[in-house]
Amino acid sequence: MIFSLLASVAIGQNFTFDDDAPSGMADLSDMSTGPDDIVAHSTVTNQTSGTLNLRWERTVIEIPDGWKTAVCDLNNCYLPSVSTMDFELEPNQTGTMDVHAYPGGNPGILNDAMPGTAVVEIKVINIDDDTEFLVGTYTITLEQTVSVSEIDKASLRVFPNPAVEYFQVKGAEHVTSIILYDILGRPIRNYGVMNTTQEFPVGDLPTGFYLVKLLDDNDDTLKVLRLKKQ
């Protein structure tokens, strides 16, 4: 997952976004990267010698189904239902202006979260002069590394078993080749997998037990299964 912020000053220079292109990375397959609570970080700085009365407004431009977003400013982190809030910046003070994305709907929860991209606009307005404002566009993207999980591997099996004329492989989406061995471990046949309904002929082989090795596209072994030929 990569997130970034592009910020621009629309009118005035009394306050500014300080980080205009933050970035980071997380992965739905790796919880250590924080895919349940993704943060796009920026700050707002008061460039004047006086206190500024400001308001931020959040507008969700694009968001995947099931995702929610929330804002953290220098005072608080708010619920996703809060889309605007007033705050003050003291002279020369820098305050947080972050957007959090929750692909599972809430922090700490992923549920059936899907990879995707959320685009959120934060507008910071000078309450005392609404012609002066900033607009930041936060883009948060959640990616997923394609891998074969242990659950996927556990679902792999050959059928019918015993086999007479052919066998098939259940859960073969990640299988790219199959090697058939005799019971002594000698390779006797190499099959390529074109689709999940493919039939692998064994009708000409002697009755007995065989080993079926399932390989992925890196030629790594996913699973070795025993097949009985009748």
N, C-alpha and C positions, 0 to 999 in steps of 0.2 A: 504494500500500500504506500502510495506517495501522496503527500498533501502539500499544497503551496498556497501562498497568498500574494495577490497582486493588488497593490494599493495605490490610489492616486488622490491628489489634492484637487478637489473640484474648484473651490473658491477659498482664498485666504491662506495665510501661513501662520496663524496664531497657534495652531496645533497640527501635529503631523503623525502619520503612521511611521514607525521607525524601521520595522522589518517589512520590506516590500516583496520578499520572495522566500519565505521559510519553506523547508522541505523536510521530509522524514519518510520512514519506510516501516511497514508492518505487513503481516501475512496472516490470512485466515487460518492457515495450517500451523502457525507457530504462535502459541499464546504468549510467549515471552516478548513479542513485539507489540502487544496491547491492541489486538483487533476489536476488542469490545468497547474501547473508549479511545477514539482517535482524535488527536489534538492538532489543530492548525494554529500556530502561535504568532501573535504580533503584539505590539505595544503602541500606545498613543502618548505623545509628549506635549505638554504645555510649553510653548516657546516664549511665553510672556512673563511679565513680573506681577501679574494679577491672577486671581482665581477665575477659572473658567467653569461655567455651568453648561454641561454637555448632556446630550442624549444619544444613546445608540439605538438603532432600529435594525432588526434582523429580517431579511427577506430570503426565503428559500427559493432558489431559482430552479434547482433540479435535485431530486433525491430518489434513491431506489426504494421500492416497496419495503415496508417494515422498519426502515431507518428513522431515527429521530436526531435532531441537533439541538444544541444548547450553547449559551454564551457564558463565558466567565470574564468579568471585568475586574478592576482593582479592588472592588468591594466584596464581590460574592460570585459564586457559581450558581446559575439559575436553572430552574426546571425547563424542560423543552417547551412548556406551554407559555413561557415568558418571552415575548418577542420585542420588547422595548423597555428601557430603564434609564432614568436620569442619574447622573453622577457628577462629581466635582473633581477638577484637577487643580491642585495648588500650583503656585508659581514654579516653573521648571520641573514639575513633577512628571514622572513617567508611570503610566498605569497599564496593566494587562488588558488586552482585548483579544481573547481567544475564542475559537469556535471548536466545540466538541461534537463529534459524530458518534452515534451509538447504533451500529448496524443491527444489533439484536433488539433494539428498542429502549434499552436501559444499560447503564454501565455495569459490567460484571456478568452480563447475559449475552449469549450469542444466538441461542435458539436455532432457528433455521436461517441465520444471516447469510445473505448472498453477496458476492463481490459486486462492486459497482462504484459509481462516482456521485458525490453530492457537491453541489455548487451553492454556496451561501453568500449573500451580499450583506455586509455590515456598513450601515451609514451612520457616521458620527456627526451630530449637528450641534452648533453653538446655539443654545436656547435663547440667548440674548440677541442673537443676530442670525436668523435662520438662512441667510444667504451665504453663510460660511459653513461649509461641511466637507467631510471626507467620505470617500467610498472605497471599501476594501472588498475584493472578491476572493473568497476562500474556496479552494477546490480540494476536496478530500476523496481519495481513491483507495478502495480496499481491493487488494488482489489476493489470489490464492494459488499457491504452488501446486501444480498437478502432481499428485503422487498416489501410489496404490496403498491404501491404509490396510492395517491388519484385518479390519472387518471385511474389506474387499477380498483379501487373500483367503480368509476363512470361508467365503462363499463359493470359492472355486471348487468344482467337482466334475467328474466325468460321468456320463450316462449314455445309453443304458449300461449298467455294470452288474452282471456280466454282459458283454457285447458279443454279437454274432457276426454281423456284417460291417458295422461301423460304430463309432462312438462320437459324442459331441461333448462340448465343454460348457458348463453353466457358469455365468459370470465372466465371460471371456473378453470383456471390453478392453482390458489392458494387456491381453495376451497377443503377442505378435508372431510367435513360433512355438512349435511343439516337437519334442524329440521323444520317440518311443524306444525304450530299452527292453531287452529280454531280462529275465530274472537274474542273470549273471552280471547285469550292468553294461552289456554291450549294445551300442546304438544300432538299431536296425531300420529306423524310418524317421524322416524329418518332414514335418508338415508345416506349411505356412498357413496362417489364419487370415482369411479374407473378410469373414463376417461371423456374427455370434451364432448363426444357425448352421454353420458349416458342418458337414459330416466327414469323419476321418475313417477311411476304409481299413478294415482289419480282417475281412472275410477270408483272405488267402493265407492268414497266419495260422500256425498250429495252435491247438487248444493249450491253454496254460495261463500263467500269470505274467504280466508285463508292467513296466514302470512308465508313467507318462510325466515328462518334465515340461512345465509351462514356463515360458520365458517372456520377458517384457522387451520393449524396443531397445534397451541397452544390453540385451542378452543376459540380464540378471535373472536368476531363478526365482519365480514367484511361489511355486509349489511343486512338489513331486507327489503324484497320486498312483495308487495301485489299480490296475485294470485286469479283470479276468476275462479271457477270451474263451468262448464256448465253441 
